[in-house]
Amino acid sequence: MEDGSNTTANVAGAIAVSLDLASTPEARSAAVAYLESVKGGDIHLLANTSLRLIRNDCSLEIRLYGLKMLQHVVRFRWDEFSIEVQNDFAKVAISLLLDIVNQPEEWVLKSQTAALVAEVVRKQGVTFWQELLPSLVSLSNKGPVEAELVAMILRWLPEDITVHNEDLEGDRRRVLLRGLAESLTEILPLLYSLLEKHFGAALNEYNRQQIEVTKKHTAAVTAALNAVNAYAEWAPLPDIARYRLIHGCGFLLSSPEFRFHACEFFKLVSQRKRPHDANALEFDSAMVNIFQVLIHASGEFLNKYGISAVIVDESDFKFAERTCENMVLLGSLHIQCIAGDRSMTSQFLELMLRFFQHYKFALHFQSLFFWLALMRDQMPRGKATLSTSGTDHAADSLGLGSVQANEENKGLINLASDDTFSVIIEVSLHRLMKKSKVTGYIPKAVALELWTEEFDASDFSHYRSRLLELIRLVASRKPLVAAVSVSQRLDIVLNSSQISLTAENLALIECMQPALEAIVSAIFDGSIVLNHHDSRNMPRLHEILEGLLQLLLSLKWTKPTLAELLAHYLDALGPYLKFFSDSTVLVVNKLFDLLKSIPLTPKDPSNIARHARLQVCSSFIRIAKAADKSLLPLMKSIADTMALLQSEGRLLRASIISLEKHFSSWHLLLEFSNNKKF
């Protein structure tokens, strides 16, 4: 006994030194080494010492360390005990729960005591658990503290069994998991009962101003929610629904105290994979319930704040973020579950559109992933063709990396109106800007919180590439809607620039060019198949894009940076010229005008003019590639003009080399213009 007391005192002292920031590194290392030697020493001395450390007269830190040592004993050295000692140890662990009930304890002590009991259950096996469960159910009915402790045990059990743990062999894990699964008919109803009972009790006690009692019931609800979340990862979803946990957690979404824990539940169940057995229909039914809950929660938030107002309550905003994240998961993975309900599907799409439009960047950013997933699912696999004027043109696939969509999903997009797609394009065009410096060109009604370095999005270029992909996908699905949106937007911006080309205006013009390129390439590069209905839209598409092209050709931009930008806009319309070549000669002449307008400044240290000239040449090449055979009648004129510019010294060697990479040589260019072998 004396040796045990001395060891306990020495261990307590070593714990204090190891946790004291004022301790020297040498002292701390020596203390840690001593503690490790005790943990690896005599098993009975270790167990008895640990039990002494958790007495009430010890400090919180020492008591916690004692519980950790007991967990170490059970996890790593359990087999060194005889069966009789193992049974006695299990009884001691259970008695610790009763000791905690009789006196107020810190949450962390309760949690670690529950974790110890869970460790014992794991080692003792299914039979022990089946014998213990009725006692735990009975204990949970005694009061809020008991209920909290039981919920903590229920939370720790599946966490220890389902996660990878090297000290728990595969066979034992399967046996314990099977035993726990067989108890779900008792565990899940118990958890719902704890949620219902103690949430109601917390409200009643709060109304009676019994704050301390309210805190106990609140702690019981929180512990029960944590336990529910531990089962949400693996328990059969139909069982979770059958025992009303979806309903219970959905109800708690309206409680500021518990809504974030409830959000975690819906995040976990939304990620569950659909089974391919007889339970699939029950799974789908449960998912419909989840859709109903999250649709209601999203609608409550959006109806309260709208989409343009700044959210004053930071907690409400964080909750909306979590809810939107769950909606994205649910819609991306399981929207086929509500495909047969047009009303619910339309309501879901409307809410996701409102999140996408939202003033707050974080909500928009979350919803972007849903719209990308939905639009990818609508695209056909393999190559598509686009034909006009009786000519078929091969096209490359989108290369989106998406798999063939569920056939039920294919028709979902038909529930979205043209107005929906128009909003998606409009919002995407506005959000291509990094900072909110262009409020003069964004109506206040649709003013947005734009991307800044403060957001968690890893990089603006990654975010922008997603926006451009979405723009491209929408243009593939609704070419006329996309063309109208980008044309109207550019019409406003470009006409404003002719009055006053400010830095803000220039930044806006720069960010719009990739959007135009994405839309035109989606429509005319063969990423879609124009059916008869789409073909009837071709005259209107021609009218819109021709009008935009003429506006671009009318711009009198002569500064090198502006000439470069205008050339990029013109080459964005290259695929359009492939099908409507009437204006090709005007575009070619405009590019030559831009080359002529850039001054020859060989000694310019900034190389701005040199860079601009090379970029204009690059645009020329891209247009030539995109326009394809529509450029044939102009090749002699192009060659003559290039030769003239070269002879006059107005086309520098770097520009000549750039062009020759595409045309090979002036001689071959002339042969190409005469339809000879190129």
C-alpha positions as semicolon CSV with decimal commas, in nm:
position;residue;x (nm);y (nm);z (nm)
1;M;0,000;0,000;0,000
2;E;0,287;0,232;0,085
3;D;0,450;0,171;-0,252
4;G;0,119;0,244;-0,421
5;S;0,076;0,571;-0,231
6;N;0,431;0,678;-0,311
7;T;0,381;0,594;-0,676
8;T;0,057;0,791;-0,683
9;A;0,229;1,095;-0,534
10;N;0,520;1,063;-0,774
11;V;0,289;1,027;-1,074
12;A;0,083;1,328;-0,963
13;G;0,402;1,532;-0,933
14;A;0,523;1,420;-1,274
15;I;0,188;1,512;-1,430
16;A;0,209;1,859;-1,275
17;V;0,563;1,912;-1,409
18;S;0,475;1,786;-1,758
19;L;0,180;2,026;-1,781
20;D;0,354;2,327;-1,626
21;L;0,469;2,569;-1,896
22;A;0,726;2,706;-1,651
23;S;0,902;2,370;-1,631
24;T;1,239;2,342;-1,800
25;P;1,260;2,117;-2,106
26;E;1,482;1,878;-1,913
27;A;1,236;1,854;-1,623
28;R;0,944;1,804;-1,858
29;S;1,126;1,530;-2,049
30;A;1,216;1,353;-1,727
31;A;0,854;1,371;-1,607
32;V;0,719;1,231;-1,934
33;A;0,975;0,951;-1,928
34;Y;0,872;0,858;-1,574
35;L;0,502;0,854;-1,667
36;E;0,574;0,628;-1,963
37;S;0,768;0,392;-1,739
38;V;0,470;0,366;-1,504
39;K;0,233;0,299;-1,795
40;G;0,463;0,021;-1,911
41;G;0,524;-0,121;-1,563
42;D;0,328;-0,353;-1,338
43;I;-0,031;-0,366;-1,464
44;H;-0,191;-0,389;-1,119
45;L;0,014;-0,099;-0,982
46;L;-0,077;0,104;-1,290
47;A;-0,450;0,036;-1,249
48;N;-0,454;0,112;-0,876
49;T;-0,248;0,428;-0,923
50;S;-0,482;0,549;-1,197
51;L;-0,787;0,494;-0,976
52;R;-0,627;0,700;-0,697
53;L;-0,556;0,983;-0,940
54;I;-0,924;1,028;-1,027
55;R;-1,036;1,096;-0,669
56;N;-1,222;1,418;-0,600
57;D;-0,939;1,569;-0,395
58;C;-0,710;1,577;-0,701
59;S;-0,698;1,863;-0,948
60;L;-0,894;1,848;-1,273
61;E;-0,576;1,800;-1,478
62;I;-0,460;1,507;-1,268
63;R;-0,804;1,344;-1,268
64;L;-0,818;1,369;-1,646
65;Y;-0,475;1,214;-1,675
66;G;-0,587;0,934;-1,446
67;L;-0,883;0,861;-1,673
68;K;-0,653;0,857;-1,974
69;M;-0,428;0,608;-1,796
70;L;-0,728;0,386;-1,722
71;Q;-0,825;0,401;-2,090
72;H;-0,467;0,301;-2,174
73;V;-0,495;0,002;-1,942
74;V;-0,815;-0,115;-2,110
75;R;-0,705;-0,051;-2,467
76;F;-0,352;-0,183;-2,460
77;R;-0,307;-0,408;-2,156
78;W;-0,649;-0,560;-2,093
79;D;-0,542;-0,915;-2,176
80;E;-0,285;-0,909;-1,893
81;F;-0,572;-0,920;-1,644
82;S;-0,742;-1,241;-1,544
83;I;-1,108;-1,278;-1,641
84;E;-1,204;-1,218;-1,279
85;V;-1,008;-0,893;-1,264
86;Q;-1,152;-0,783;-1,598
87;N;-1,504;-0,830;-1,462
88;D;-1,417;-0,638;-1,145
89;F;-1,261;-0,358;-1,350
90;A;-1,576;-0,334;-1,561
91;K;-1,786;-0,297;-1,246
92;V;-1,555;-0,022;-1,121
93;A;-1,587;0,166;-1,451
94;I;-1,967;0,153;-1,427
95;S;-1,955;0,270;-1,065
96;L;-1,760;0,577;-1,173
97;L;-2,067;0,685;-1,370
98;L;-2,280;0,673;-1,058
99;D;-2,020;0,872;-0,865
100;I;-2,036;1,151;-1,124
101;V;-2,415;1,166;-1,098
102;N;-2,399;1,246;-0,729
103;Q;-2,182;1,556;-0,765
104;P;-2,139;1,829;-1,027
105;E;-1,849;1,757;-1,258
106;E;-1,684;1,925;-1,554
107;W;-1,805;1,819;-1,898
108;V;-1,465;1,682;-1,993
109;L;-1,461;1,451;-1,690
110;K;-1,803;1,317;-1,781
111;S;-1,697;1,264;-2,141
112;Q;-1,376;1,080;-2,052
113;T;-1,555;0,861;-1,798
114;A;-1,808;0,767;-2,065
115;A;-1,517;0,698;-2,302
116;L;-1,368;0,464;-2,041
117;V;-1,694;0,269;-2,016
118;A;-1,703;0,246;-2,397
119;E;-1,349;0,105;-2,395
120;V;-1,454;-0,159;-2,144
121;V;-1,759;-0,253;-2,353
122;R;-1,541;-0,291;-2,657
123;K;-1,308;-0,530;-2,477
124;Q;-1,576;-0,724;-2,292
125;G;-1,776;-0,786;-2,606
126;V;-2,134;-0,821;-2,723
127;T;-2,266;-1,023;-2,429
128;F;-2,148;-0,763;-2,179
129;W;-2,305;-0,486;-2,388
130;Q;-2,638;-0,663;-2,413
131;E;-2,642;-0,705;-2,036
132;L;-2,541;-0,342;-1,977
133;L;-2,786;-0,173;-2,215
134;P;-3,103;-0,219;-2,003
135;S;-2,921;-0,068;-1,706
136;L;-2,818;0,232;-1,915
137;V;-3,174;0,283;-2,039
138;S;-3,296;0,275;-1,680
139;L;-3,021;0,513;-1,570
140;S;-3,106;0,763;-1,845
141;N;-3,460;0,796;-1,710
142;K;-3,345;0,921;-1,369
143;G;-3,250;1,277;-1,462
144;P;-3,069;1,508;-1,705
145;V;-2,719;1,433;-1,576
146;E;-2,774;1,059;-1,604
147;A;-2,924;1,107;-1,949
148;E;-2,620;1,307;-2,056
149;L;-2,380;1,037;-1,937
150;V;-2,570;0,759;-2,111
151;A;-2,582;0,961;-2,433
152;M;-2,206;1,012;-2,407
153;I;-2,151;0,637;-2,382
154;L;-2,378;0,577;-2,679
155;R;-2,180;0,834;-2,873
156;W;-1,839;0,682;-2,791
157;L;-1,936;0,326;-2,874
158;P;-1,988;0,356;-3,252
159;E;-1,703;0,603;-3,283
160;D;-1,459;0,352;-3,137
161;I;-1,596;0,064;-3,340
162;T;-1,646;0,217;-3,685
163;V;-1,326;0,420;-3,713
164;H;-1,002;0,246;-3,801
165;N;-0,827;0,136;-3,486
166;E;-0,518;-0,080;-3,505
167;D;-0,571;-0,240;-3,164
168;L;-0,918;-0,364;-3,260
169;E;-0,884;-0,662;-3,489
170;G;-1,111;-0,694;-3,791
171;D;-1,307;-0,991;-3,661
172;R;-1,370;-0,830;-3,325
173;R;-1,475;-0,506;-3,491
174;R;-1,728;-0,691;-3,704
175;V;-1,867;-0,879;-3,405
176;L;-1,902;-0,564;-3,197
177;L;-2,051;-0,368;-3,484
178;R;-2,303;-0,644;-3,543
179;G;-2,391;-0,645;-3,175
180;L;-2,437;-0,269;-3,177
181;A;-2,645;-0,288;-3,495
182;E;-2,871;-0,545;-3,331
183;S;-2,932;-0,295;-3,050
184;L;-3,043;-0,013;-3,280
185;T;-3,407;-0,095;-3,212
186;E;-3,339;0,012;-2,853
187;I;-3,071;0,276;-2,904
188;L;-3,241;0,492;-3,167
189;P;-3,577;0,520;-2,987
190;L;-3,387;0,601;-2,667
191;L;-3,197;0,883;-2,836
192;Y;-3,516;1,031;-2,981
193;S;-3,679;1,005;-2,638
194;L;-3,387;1,188;-2,478
195;L;-3,406;1,465;-2,740
196;E;-3,779;1,510;-2,700
197;K;-3,790;1,481;-2,322
198;H;-3,500;1,709;-2,233
199;F;-3,565;1,970;-2,500
200;G;-3,915;2,012;-2,363
201;A;-3,784;2,014;-2,006
202;A;-3,522;2,275;-2,094
203;L;-3,792;2,505;-2,235
204;N;-4,013;2,458;-1,931
205;E;-3,733;2,522;-1,684
206;Y;-3,617;2,825;-1,879
207;N;-3,967;2,971;-1,869
208;R;-3,961;2,916;-1,492
209;Q;-3,623;3,097;-1,477
210;Q;-3,455;2,783;-1,339
211;I;-3,130;2,853;-1,521
212;E;-2,911;2,587;-1,359
213;V;-3,164;2,312;-1,421
214;T;-3,208;2,442;-1,777
215;K;-2,835;2,402;-1,834
216;K;-2,850;2,037;-1,726
217;H;-3,132;1,956;-1,966
218;T;-2,954;2,149;-2,243
219;A;-2,640;1,944;-2,184
220;A;-2,848;1,626;-2,211
221;V;-2,992;1,736;-2,546
222;T;-2,646;1,826;-2,677
223;A;-2,506;1,488;-2,570
224;A;-2,799;1,310;-2,734
225;L;-2,743;1,503;-3,058
226;N;-2,374;1,411;-3,056
227;A;-2,474;1,047;-3,012
228;V;-2,727;1,069;-3,294
229;N;-2,455;1,207;-3,520
230;A;-2,232;0,910;-3,436
231;Y;-2,505;0,675;-3,565
232;A;-2,597;0,894;-3,862
233;E;-2,275;0,786;-4,034
234;W;-2,359;0,416;-4,051
235;A;-2,698;0,315;-3,909
236;P;-2,949;0,218;-4,181
237;L;-3,120;0,537;-4,295
238;P;-3,467;0,378;-4,295
239;D;-3,417;0,297;-3,924
240;I;-3,308;0,653;-3,853
241;A;-3,625;0,775;-4,022
242;R;-3,847;0,509;-3,862
243;Y;-3,748;0,618;-3,512
244;R;-3,816;0,984;-3,598
245;L;-3,461;1,113;-3,566
246;I;-3,491;1,302;-3,896
247;H;-3,803;1,468;-3,761
248;G;-3,640;1,540;-3,424
249;C;-3,322;1,690;-3,567
250;G;-3,529;1,886;-3,818
251;F;-3,730;2,036;-3,535
252;L;-3,409;2,136;-3,353
253;L;-3,293;2,333;-3,659
254;S;-3,526;2,606;-3,533
255;S;-3,344;2,624;-3,198
256;P;-3,043;2,860;-3,185
257;E;-2,897;2,647;-2,906
258;F;-2,896;2,319;-3,098
259;R;-2,920;2,402;-3,469
260;F;-2,551;2,358;-3,547
261;H;-2,545;2,009;-3,397
262;A;-2,861;1,931;-3,594
263;C;-2,693;2,066;-3,910
264;E;-2,412;1,816;-3,859
265;F;-2,669;1,535;-3,854
266;F;-2,810;1,643;-4,190
267;K;-2,462;1,678;-4,335
268;L;-2,385;1,318;-4,240
269;V;-2,708;1,164;-4,367
270;S;-2,696;1,368;-4,689
271;Q;-2,368;1,198;-4,778
272;R;-2,500;0,845;-4,732
273;K;-2,481;0,619;-5,037
274;R;-2,797;0,474;-5,180
275;P;-2,816;0,095;-5,134
276;H;-2,885;-0,132;-5,428
277;D;-3,094;-0,387;-5,242
278;A;-3,449;-0,416;-5,115
279;N;-3,395;-0,119;-4,883
280;A;-3,350;0,127;-5,171
281;L;-3,713;0,244;-5,172
282;E;-3,711;0,299;-4,796
283;F;-3,384;0,489;-4,834
284;D;-3,542;0,712;-5,099
285;S;-3,840;0,776;-4,874
286;A;-3,610;0,882;-4,590
287;M;-3,421;1,112;-4,828
288;V;-3,748;1,277;-4,927
289;N;-3,803;1,357;-4,559
290;I;-3,456;1,511;-4,544
291;F;-3,532;1,721;-4,852
292;Q;-3,850;1,846;-4,687
293;V;-3,665;1,947;-4,370
294;L;-3,381;2,129;-4,546
295;I;-3,613;2,299;-4,795
296;H;-3,814;2,433;-4,503
297;A;-3,503;2,554;-4,317
298;S;-3,361;2,721;-4,628
299;G;-3,692;2,889;-4,706
300;E;-3,719;3,022;-4,350
301;F;-3,378;3,188;-4,376
302;L;-3,422;3,328;-4,727
303;N;-3,769;3,460;-4,651
304;K;-3,638;3,631;-4,339
305;Y;-3,338;3,803;-4,496
306;G;-3,396;3,792;-4,871
307;I;-3,102;3,762;-5,109
308;S;-2,967;4,115;-5,118
309;A;-2,965;4,224;-4,755
310;V;-2,653;4,214;-4,543
311;I;-2,705;3,960;-4,264
312;V;-2,654;4,133;-3,932
313;D;-2,678;3,822;-3,714
314;E;-2,350;3,636;-3,764
315;S;-2,494;3,319;-3,609
316;D;-2,780;3,320;-3,860
317;F;-2,530;3,357;-4,143
318;K;-2,316;3,066;-4,022
319;F;-2,629;2,856;-3,990
320;A;-2,732;2,949;-4,344
321;E;-2,386;2,851;-4,467
322;R;-2,417;2,508;-4,307
323;T;-2,771;2,465;-4,437
324;C;-2,668;2,562;-4,790
325;E;-2,377;2,317;-4,772
326;N;-2,622;2,040;-4,678
327;M;-2,856;2,139;-4,960
328;V;-2,567;2,115;-5,205
329;L;-2,471;1,769;-5,080
330;L;-2,829;1,650;-5,085
331;G;-2,906;1,789;-5,428
332;S;-2,582;1,673;-5,586
333;L;-2,608;1,317;-5,455
334;H;-2,978;1,242;-5,415
335;I;-3,194;1,476;-5,621
336;Q;-3,325;1,171;-5,809
337;C;-3,519;1,086;-5,490
338;I;-3,754;1,380;-5,553
339;A;-3,747;1,367;-5,933
340;G;-4,104;1,238;-5,938
341;D;-4,234;1,533;-5,736
342;R;-4,231;1,833;-5,970
343;S;-4,346;2,073;-5,700
344;M;-4,073;1,978;-5,453
345;T;-3,805;1,969;-5,722
346;S;-3,905;2,314;-5,849
347;Q;-3,903;2,447;-5,495
348;F;-3,558;2,301;-5,434
349;L;-3,418;2,450;-5,755
350;E;-3,567;2,788;-5,671
351;L;-3,401;2,789;-5,329
352;M;-3,065;2,687;-5,476
353;L;-3,098;2,968;-5,728
354;R;-3,163;3,216;-5,448
355;F;-2,854;3,095;-5,267
356;F;-2,659;3,138;-5,592
357;Q;-2,788;3,495;-5,626
358;H;-2,725;3,582;-5,263
359;Y;-2,536;3,893;-5,166
360;K;-2,309;3,691;-4,936
361;F;-2,025;3,535;-5,129
362;A;-2,002;3,226;-4,906
363;L;-2,363;3,124;-4,980
364;H;-2,317;3,182;-5,351
365;F;-1,989;2,987;-5,347
366;Q;-2,150;2,684;-5,182
367;S;-2,441;2,675;-5,425
368;L;-2,208;2,702;-5,725
369;F;-2,108;2,338;-5,675
370;F;-2,469;2,221;-5,695
371;W;-2,537;2,400;-6,023
372;L;-2,213;2,267;-6,169
373;A;-2,305;1,911;-6,071
374;L;-2,659;1,946;-6,206
375;M;-2,550;2,097;-6,537
376;R;-2,276;1,838;-6,586
377;D;-2,533;1,563;-6,543
378;Q;-2,737;1,706;-6,829
379;M;-2,455;1,690;-7,082
380;P;-2,438;1,393;-7,321
381;R;-2,127;1,182;-7,317
382;G;-1,895;1,157;-7,611
383;K;-1,879;1,383;-7,912
384;A;-2,155;1,609;-8,030
385;T;-2,211;1,788;-8,356
386;L;-2,333;2,130;-8,448
387;S;-2,461;2,187;-8,799
388;T;-2,559;2,493;-8,991
389;S;-2,610;2,567;-9,360
390;G;-2,621;2,193;-9,425
391;T;-2,264;2,135;-9,306
392;D;-2,176;1,899;-9,020
393;H;-1,877;1,973;-8,801
394;A;-1,711;1,732;-8,562
395;A;-1,674;1,845;-8,205
396;D;-1,473;1,748;-7,908
397;S;-1,633;1,637;-7,587
398;L;-1,652;1,878;-7,298
399;G;-1,404;1,681;-7,094
400;L;-1,588;1,761;-6,774
401;G;-1,498;1,433;-6,612
402;S;-1,862;1,358;-6,531
403;V;-2,023;1,018;-6,569
404;Q;-2,345;0,934;-6,746
405;A;-2,625;1,089;-6,544
406;N;-2,911;0,896;-6,395
407;E;-3,192;0,900;-6,650
408;E;-3,427;1,039;-6,385
409;N;-3,194;1,336;-6,347
410;K;-3,196;1,415;-6,718
411;G;-3,539;1,575;-6,706
412;L;-3,483;1,776;-6,390
413;I;-3,328;2,068;-6,572
414;N;-3,648;2,105;-6,775
415;L;-3,815;2,230;-6,457
416;A;-3,582;2,531;-6,464
417;S;-3,711;2,818;-6,677
418;D;-3,515;3,040;-6,912
419;D;-3,531;3,304;-6,640
420;T;-3,341;3,069;-6,410
421;F;-3,061;3,026;-6,663
422;S;-3,059;3,398;-6,730
423;V;-3,010;3,466;-6,359
424;I;-2,726;3,213;-6,341
425;I;-2,547;3,383;-6,631
426;E;-2,609;3,734;-6,495
427;V;-2,481;3,650;-6,147
428;S;-2,180;3,469;-6,289
429;L;-2,092;3,767;-6,507
430;H;-2,112;4,002;-6,209
431;R;-1,904;3,775;-5,990
432;L;-1,616;3,745;-6,236
433;M;-1,484;4,060;-6,071
434;K;-1,249;4,022;-5,776
435;K;-1,338;4,334;-5,581
436;S;-1,649;4,547;-5,557
437;K;-1,503;4,844;-5,743
438;V;-1,762;4,850;-6,018
439;T;-2,076;4,941;-5,824
440;G;-2,141;5,211;-6,081
441;Y;-2,216;4,938;-6,334
442;I;-2,393;4,695;-6,101
443;P;-2,745;4,806;-6,009
444;K;-2,798;4,836;-5,638
445;A;-3,074;4,577;-5,656
446;V;-2,817;4,313;-5,751
447;A;-2,513;4,449;-5,568
448;L;-2,298;4,161;-5,446
449;E;-2,027;4,083;-5,198
450;L;-1,749;3,990;-5,440
451;W;-1,449;3,764;-5,395
452;T;-1,161;3,896;-5,187
453;E;-0,847;3,740;-5,043
454;E;-1,026;3,707;-4,708
455;F;-1,247;3,423;-4,829
456;D;-1,141;3,063;-4,781
457;A;-1,164;2,984;-5,151
458;S;-0,810;2,869;-5,223
459;D;-0,749;3,086;-5,524
460;F;-0,956;3,326;-5,732
461;S;-0,844;3,160;-6,055
462;H;-0,993;2,829;-5,937
463;Y;-1,318;2,999;-5,844
464;R;-1,331;3,186;-6,174
465;S;-1,267;2,867;-6,371
466;R;-1,572;2,712;-6,203
467;L;-1,783;3,014;-6,292
468;L;-1,667;2,997;-6,652
469;E;-1,742;2,626;-6,667
470;L;-2,094;2,694;-6,541
471;I;-2,135;2,972;-6,798
472;R;-2,019;2,733;-7,069
473;L;-2,257;2,460;-6,955
474;V;-2,553;2,696;-6,946
475;A;-2,462;2,826;-7,291
476;S;-2,455;2,468;-7,417
477;R;-2,801;2,410;-7,278
478;K;-2,953;2,753;-7,348
479;P;-2,743;2,926;-7,616
480;L;-2,990;3,206;-7,684
481;V;-3,029;3,293;-7,316
482;A;-2,652;3,305;-7,268
483;A;-2,596;3,511;-7,582
484;V;-2,860;3,767;-7,484
485;S;-2,720;3,802;-7,132
486;V;-2,358;3,853;-7,230
487;S;-2,450;4,081;-7,520
488;Q;-2,666;4,307;-7,306
489;R;-2,402;4,324;-7,037
490;L;-2,123;4,406;-7,280
491;D;-2,340;4,658;-7,461
492;I;-2,375;4,857;-7,138
493;V;-2,009;4,827;-7,041
494;L;-1,858;4,899;-7,384
495;N;-2,085;5,195;-7,456
496;S;-1,999;5,338;-7,116
497;S;-1,630;5,296;-7,195
498;Q;-1,665;5,512;-7,505
499;I;-1,784;5,796;-7,284
500;S;-1,525;5,752;-7,011
501;L;-1,283;5,461;-6,989
502;T;-1,207;5,452;-6,617
503;A;-0,985;5,198;-6,442
504;E;-1,296;5,036;-6,293
505;N;-1,457;5,015;-6,635
506;L;-1,144;4,864;-6,786
507;A;-1,127;4,600;-6,510
508;L;-1,486;4,506;-6,581
509;I;-1,421;4,477;-6,955
510;E;-1,118;4,257;-6,890
511;C;-1,312;4,013;-6,674
512;M;-1,596;3,985;-6,927
513;Q;-1,376;3,859;-7,212
514;P;-1,337;3,501;-7,079
515;A;-1,714;3,484;-7,032
516;L;-1,778;3,581;-7,394
517;E;-1,520;3,328;-7,507
518;A;-1,684;3,054;-7,298
519;I;-2,029;3,127;-7,436
520;V;-1,927;3,152;-7,801
521;S;-1,713;2,839;-7,785
522;A;-1,996;2,645;-7,619
523;I;-2,240;2,747;-7,892
524;F;-2,021;2,724;-8,201
525;D;-1,738;2,485;-8,117
526;G;-1,958;2,179;-8,131
527;S;-2,004;2,125;-7,757
528;I;-2,377;2,092;-7,818
529;V;-2,606;1,939;-8,074
530;L;-2,842;2,188;-8,233
531;N;-3,176;2,014;-8,275
532;H;-3,455;2,156;-8,489
533;H;-3,574;2,381;-8,209
534;D;-3,224;2,520;-8,155
535;S;-3,174;2,566;-8,528
536;R;-3,472;2,799;-8,537
537;N;-3,284;3,016;-8,289
538;M;-2,983;3,052;-8,517
539;P;-3,105;3,369;-8,692
540;R;-3,156;3,533;-8,353
541;L;-2,814;3,415;-8,233
542;H;-2,664;3,555;-8,552
543;E;-2,837;3,888;-8,497
544;I;-2,721;3,918;-8,135
545;L;-2,358;3,822;-8,187
546;E;-2,327;4,017;-8,510
547;G;-2,447;4,325;-8,326
548;L;-2,187;4,267;-8,056
549;L;-1,917;4,214;-8,318
550;Q;-2,004;4,541;-8,491
551;L;-1,986;4,722;-8,157
552;L;-1,639;4,580;-8,098
553;L;-1,527;4,678;-8,449
554;S;-1,644;5,034;-8,387
555;L;-1,420;5,082;-8,083
556;K;-1,135;5,328;-8,140
557;W;-0,885;5,177;-7,899
558;T;-0,526;5,254;-7,995
559;K;-0,330;5,227;-7,670
560;P;-0,127;4,903;-7,664
561;T;-0,311;4,752;-7,364
562;L;-0,650;4,839;-7,512
563;A;-0,553;4,710;-7,857
564;E;-0,448;4,381;-7,697
565;L;-0,777;4,356;-7,506
566;L;-0,984;4,430;-7,816
567;A;-0,793;4,165;-8,011
568;H;-0,879;3,911;-7,742
569;Y;-1,246;4,003;-7,771
570;L;-1,232;3,956;-8,146
571;D;-1,064;3,616;-8,123
572;A;-1,329;3,511;-7,869
573;L;-1,575;3,544;-8,159
574;G;-1,360;3,327;-8,387
575;P;-1,588;3,019;-8,363
576;Y;-1,883;3,242;-8,458
577;L;-1,699;3,353;-8,773
578;K;-1,663;2,988;-8,873
579;F;-2,039;2,973;-8,926
580;F;-2,113;3,335;-9,016
581;S;-1,818;3,452;-9,222
582;D;-1,965;3,771;-9,369
583;S;-1,775;3,989;-9,122
584;T;-1,447;3,799;-9,135
585;V;-1,285;4,055;-9,366
586;L;-1,382;4,334;-9,126
587;V;-1,226;4,146;-8,834
588;V;-0,905;4,083;-9,027
589;N;-0,882;4,449;-9,126
590;K;-0,946;4,552;-8,765
591;L;-0,662;4,332;-8,645
592;F;-0,429;4,490;-8,899
593;D;-0,546;4,833;-8,785
594;L;-0,463;4,736;-8,429
595;L;-0,116;4,621;-8,534
596;K;-0,060;4,949;-8,717
597;S;-0,183;5,153;-8,419
598;I;0,071;5,006;-8,180
599;P;0,382;5,228;-8,194
600;L;0,722;5,081;-8,278
601;T;0,927;5,142;-7,965
602;P;1,222;4,901;-7,975
603;K;1,388;5,076;-7,681
604;D;1,079;5,078;-7,464
605;P;1,203;4,931;-7,131
606;S;0,851;4,821;-7,031
607;N;0,798;4,621;-7,352
608;I;0,427;4,708;-7,333
609;A;0,399;4,775;-7,705
610;R;0,602;4,466;-7,798
611;H;0,384;4,246;-7,576
612;A;0,064;4,397;-7,716
613;R;0,178;4,339;-8,073
614;L;0,257;3,974;-8,003
615;Q;-0,081;3,929;-7,836
616;V;-0,259;4,077;-8,137
617;C;-0,069;3,833;-8,359
618;S;-0,173;3,550;-8,127
619;S;-0,534;3,662;-8,159
620;F;-0,493;3,664;-8,535
621;I;-0,375;3,303;-8,525
622;R;-0,658;3,192;-8,296
623;I;-0,913;3,353;-8,526
624;A;-0,753;3,184;-8,826
625;K;-0,778;2,846;-8,654
626;A;-1,135;2,901;-8,541
627;A;-1,260;3,053;-8,866
628;D;-1,108;2,761;-9,058
629;K;-1,210;2,758;-9,428
630;S;-1,405;3,081;-9,401
631;L;-1,068;3,258;-9,408
632;L;-0,960;3,106;-9,741
633;P;-1,085;3,386;-9,968
634;L;-0,887;3,641;-9,765
635;M;-0,552;3,467;-9,749
636;K;-0,390;3,650;-10,042
637;S;-0,496;3,985;-9,902
638;I;-0,364;3,884;-9,561
639;A;-0,031;3,775;-9,709
640;D;0,004;4,096;-9,911
641;T;-0,074;4,312;-9,609
642;M;0,174;4,125;-9,390
643;A;0,444;4,155;-9,656
644;L;0,377;4,528;-9,685
645;L;0,397;4,579;-9,309
646;Q;0,720;4,383;-9,297
647;S;0,877;4,582;-9,581
648;E;0,781;4,906;-9,408
649;G;0,939;4,786;-9,085
650;R;0,605;4,798;-8,905
651;L;0,600;4,427;-8,829
652;L;0,884;4,329;-8,598
653;R;1,066;3,998;-8,626
654;A;0,905;3,861;-8,309
655;S;0,563;3,917;-8,465
656;I;0,674;3,754;-8,790
657;I;0,802;3,446;-8,603
658;S;0,476;3,425;-8,411
659;L;0,271;3,427;-8,729
660;E;0,503;3,188;-8,913
661;K;0,444;2,927;-8,641
662;H;0,093;2,904;-8,777
663;F;0,134;2,985;-9,146
664;S;0,481;2,824;-9,190
665;S;0,602;3,090;-9,440
666;W;0,475;3,366;-9,663
667;H;0,515;3,138;-9,966
668;L;0,299;2,865;-9,818
669;L;0,049;3,126;-9,709
670;L;0,010;3,235;-10,070
671;E;-0,028;2,873;-10,179
672;F;-0,296;2,827;-9,916
673;S;-0,481;3,131;-10,051
674;N;-0,482;2,968;-10,396
675;N;-0,624;2,641;-10,253
676;K;-0,300;2,455;-10,318
677;K;-0,160;2,191;-10,086
678;F;-0,069;2,352;-9,757
